[in-house]
């Protein structure tokens, strides 16, 4: 997944996330960092004079400035909502489900008339038709256990169900949910998912038979 990000944007994992932005040289990145810019989101939030100071090498109507704006406007912001379905009824070794809702933040005022949500902007990737893919990964970092993986595309919103089997050990388990993009660096997110596993019906029947 990280390799896909690096290939798509033509950068290394060790590189500054701002290096993904077209025409951002090391010098521009240095000036941007000095102004508190840490991601492409911040470029759009700057006052015009501050942004102009950082990008003084390029004119307001230049091709370079247009490509910078296109990248920053397409850089995805995803809100994530999640819930454990029937959280009070999870039993050892039985199926359980985590429901995840993804919502892209969209500023319609900044959208071009023919803009396609989820279309990747990259100056270094040869295809102009690449669409974002998102990976949802649910696992237990402490035990190095993977529960489920699901891949999805995303326009404006999507709801997905992650199905797996609960641990055999009774008690509370702290899992991690990762949202990983295949096309941009600096947009991945992670969340804690707590599940409380109870004894299953088979265990009760075995105790009764004893």
C-alpha positions in Angstrom: 0.0 0.0 0.0 2.8 2.4 0.9 4.6 1.4 -2.3 1.5 2.3 -4.3 1.5 5.7 -2.7 5.2 6.3 -3.5 4.8 5.1 -7.1 1.7 7.2 -7.8 3.2 10.4 -6.4 6.8 9.8 -7.4 8.2 10.3 -3.9 9.9 8.2 -1.2 8.3 7.4 2.1 11.1 9.4 3.8 10.2 12.5 1.7 8.2 15.4 3.0 4.5 15.0 2.2 4.6 18.4 0.6 6.9 17.0 -2.1 3.8 15.4 -3.7 2.5 18.8 -4.7 3.5 19.7 -8.3 6.3 22.3 -8.6 7.2 22.1 -4.9 10.9 22.3 -4.7 13.0 21.8 -1.6 13.3 25.6 -1.3 9.5 26.1 -1.5 8.9 23.3 1.0 11.4 25.0 3.4 9.5 28.4 3.0 6.1 26.6 3.5 7.3 24.9 6.6 8.5 28.2 8.0 4.9 29.5 7.6 3.4 26.5 9.5 2.3 24.5 6.4 2.4 20.8 7.2 0.1 19.3 4.5 -1.5 20.3 1.1 -4.7 21.2 3.1 -2.8 24.1 4.7 -1.9 25.7 1.3 -5.5 26.5 0.6 -6.1 28.0 4.1 -3.2 30.5 3.8 -3.8 34.2 3.3 -3.3 35.2 -0.3 -0.2 37.3 0.5 1.4 34.5 2.5 0.7 32.0 -0.2 2.1 34.4 -2.8 5.3 34.8 -0.7 5.8 31.0 -0.6 5.0 30.6 -4.3 6.7 33.7 -5.5 8.5 31.8 -8.3 5.1 31.3 -10.1 2.6 33.8 -11.3 -1.1 33.7 -10.2 -2.2 32.8 -13.8 0.7 30.4 -14.5 0.4 26.8 -15.5 2.4 25.9 -12.4 0.0 27.7 -10.1 -3.0 26.0 -11.7 -1.4 22.5 -11.2 -0.7 23.3 -7.6 -4.3 24.4 -7.0 -5.6 21.3 -8.8 -3.6 19.0 -6.6 -4.4 20.7 -3.3 -8.2 20.8 -4.2 -8.1 17.1 -4.9 -6.2 16.1 -1.8 -8.7 14.0 0.1 -10.1 14.7 3.5 -12.1 11.7 4.7 -14.3 11.6 7.8 -14.7 8.2 9.4 -17.5 6.9 11.5 -17.5 3.4 12.9 -19.5 1.2 15.2 -19.4 -2.4 16.4 -22.7 -4.0 15.5 -24.5 -5.7 18.4 -21.5 -4.9 20.6 -23.1 -6.5 23.7 -23.6 -9.8 21.9 -20.1 -10.7 20.7 -19.2 -14.2 21.8 -15.8 -16.1 21.6 -15.0 -17.5 18.2 -18.3 -16.3 16.6 -18.7 -13.8 13.8 -18.8 -10.1 14.6 -19.1 -7.0 12.4 -17.7 -3.5 12.4 -19.6 -1.0 10.3 -17.6 1.9 8.8 -18.9 5.0 7.1 -16.6 7.1 5.0 -17.5 10.7 4.0 -15.4 12.9 1.8 -15.3 16.5 2.7 -16.2 18.4 -0.5 -16.0 22.2 -1.0 -18.3 22.6 -4.0 -17.1 26.2 -4.5 -13.6 25.0 -5.3 -14.8 22.2 -7.6 -14.4 22.5 -11.4 -17.5 21.8 -13.4 -16.2 18.6 -14.9 -14.2 17.4 -11.8 -14.6 13.8 -10.9 -14.5 13.0 -7.2 -11.7 10.5 -6.4 -9.7 11.0 -9.5 -6.0 11.1 -8.7 -4.0 14.2 -9.4 -0.3 13.5 -9.9 2.2 15.2 -12.1 4.5 12.2 -11.9 2.1 9.3 -12.7 1.6 8.6 -16.4 -2.1 7.7 -16.3 -4.7 10.5 -16.2 -7.5 8.1 -15.4 -6.3 6.6 -12.1 -9.0 6.6 -9.3 -8.2 6.5 -5.6 -8.6 3.2 -3.8 -8.9 2.9 -0.1 -8.0 0.0 2.1 -9.7 -0.8 5.4 -7.6 -3.0 7.6 -8.8 -4.4 11.0 -6.2 -6.1 13.2 -4.6 -6.5 16.6 -1.2 -4.8 16.6 -0.1 -6.3 19.9 -0.8 -9.9 18.8 0.2 -9.2 15.2 -3.1 -10.6 14.0 -5.1 -9.6 11.0 -8.9 -9.9 11.2 -10.1 -8.5 7.9 -9.1 -6.4 4.9 -11.4 -4.6 2.5 -10.7 -2.4 -0.5 -13.1 0.2 -1.8 -13.4 3.2 -4.1 -14.9 6.4 -2.8 -16.7 9.2 -4.5 -18.5 11.2 -1.8 -19.6 8.6 0.7 -19.6 4.9 1.3 -20.7 2.5 4.1 -18.9 -0.8 4.5 -19.2 -3.8 6.8 -16.0 -5.5 8.0 -16.9 -9.1 9.0 -14.6 -11.4 11.0 -14.5 -13.9 13.9 -14.1 -12.8 17.5 -11.0 -14.0 19.5 -11.4 -17.2 21.5 -10.2 -15.3 24.6 -13.0 -13.9 26.7 -12.7 -10.2 27.8 -12.0 -6.8 26.3 -9.8 -6.6 23.1 -8.4 -3.5 21.7 -8.2 -3.7 17.9 -7.0 -1.1 15.4 -8.7 0.0 12.2 -6.5 1.5 9.5 -7.8 3.6 6.6 -5.1 3.6 3.9 -5.1 5.4 0.6 -3.2 3.8 -2.4 -2.6 7.2 -4.1 -1.6 9.9 -1.6 0.8 10.1 1.3 -0.3 11.8 4.5 -4.0 10.9 4.4 -3.9 7.6 6.2 -5.8 7.3 9.5 -6.1 4.8 12.4 -8.7 4.2 15.0 -9.1 2.1 18.1 -11.9 -0.5 18.0 -12.7 -2.1 21.4 -14.7 -5.3 21.5 -15.9 -7.1 24.7 -15.9 -10.9 24.0 -18.2 -13.0 26.1 -18.4 -16.7 26.6 -20.3 -18.5 23.9 -23.3 -20.8 24.3 -21.3 -23.9 23.8 -19.2 -23.1 26.8 -22.3 -22.8 29.0 -23.7 -26.1 27.7 -20.4 -27.9 28.5 -20.4 -26.6 32.0 -24.0 -27.8 32.5 -23.2 -31.2 31.2 -20.3 -31.5 33.7 
